[in-house]
Amino acid sequence: MPRIDQDPHQDRYQPTSRRQRLVVIAVTAATVVVLWLLLIYRPGGHYTIYDPPKPACKPGQTIDCVGGKADVLLLPATPASASGG
């Protein structure tokens, strides 16, 4: 039974047109593709470039090898101030 204050023909079901359905399907498919691409190719992602491992150091070799010499500067600590701050 329809309500008194409402038009009985106003609530009729109106199916979507073929064009509207195709637009909804196209937008859905495009959204899925974009989301998958964002998951696969992360924007701002850091990609590591493969560097082949360096060979072990030969006797006397100190650079461009695994186990090479590393120069370290050892500086004395600065003395505490005498004024106390």
N, C-alpha and C positions, 0 to 999 in steps of 0.2 A: 504494500500500500504506500503510494507516494505521500510525502509530506505536503501540507497545504501551502506552505510558503515557498515551495520550490517547483520549478517547471518540470514536468515529467519527462520531457524530451532532452533535458540538459545533461543527464548522466549516462547517455548512451555511449557504448564502447565504440571508439573510433580506432581501427587498426592503423598501424604505421604504414606508410607507403614503402614501396620497394626501394626507392632512393634513400629514404631515411634509414632503412635497415642496412643498406650497403654502406652508408656513411658511418653508422655505428660500428659495423664490422671492420671497416678500414681504420677508423681511429683506434679501436681496440688492438688490432694487429700492429699498427704503428707503435703504439705504446708498449706493447710486449717486446717488439724488436728493439726499441730504444732502451728499455730497462735491461734486456739481456746484454746489449752492447756496453752499457755502462757498468755492468757487473764484470764483463770479460775484459774490456779495455778501460780500466779505472782512470778517470781524469785526475791528473796530478800524481799518478802512481809512479813510484821510482823503479826503473828497470835496471837490473844489473847487467853489465856487459861482461861476457865470459872472457876472462883472461886465462890463457893456458898457464899451467903451473911453471914456475921458474925452476931451472935445474939446481941441483945441490952445488955448493961452493967447491971449487977445485982448490988445491993447496995454493995459497998466496992470493986468491981472488977475494975481494972484499965488497964488491958492488954487483948488482943485478943477479943475485943468486939467493937461494934460501940458506939462512945461517950466516949471512954476511955480518960484517962489523958495523956497529952503530956507534957514532960519536955522541958522547954525552958531555955537556958542560956542567961542571960542578962549581957552583958559586957559593961563597960563604954567606951565612945568614947575616942580616943587618943587625947591629947591636941595638938593644933597647935604649930608648931615649932616657937621658939622665934627669930630665925635668919631671917626669912622672905624670905628665898629661895635663 
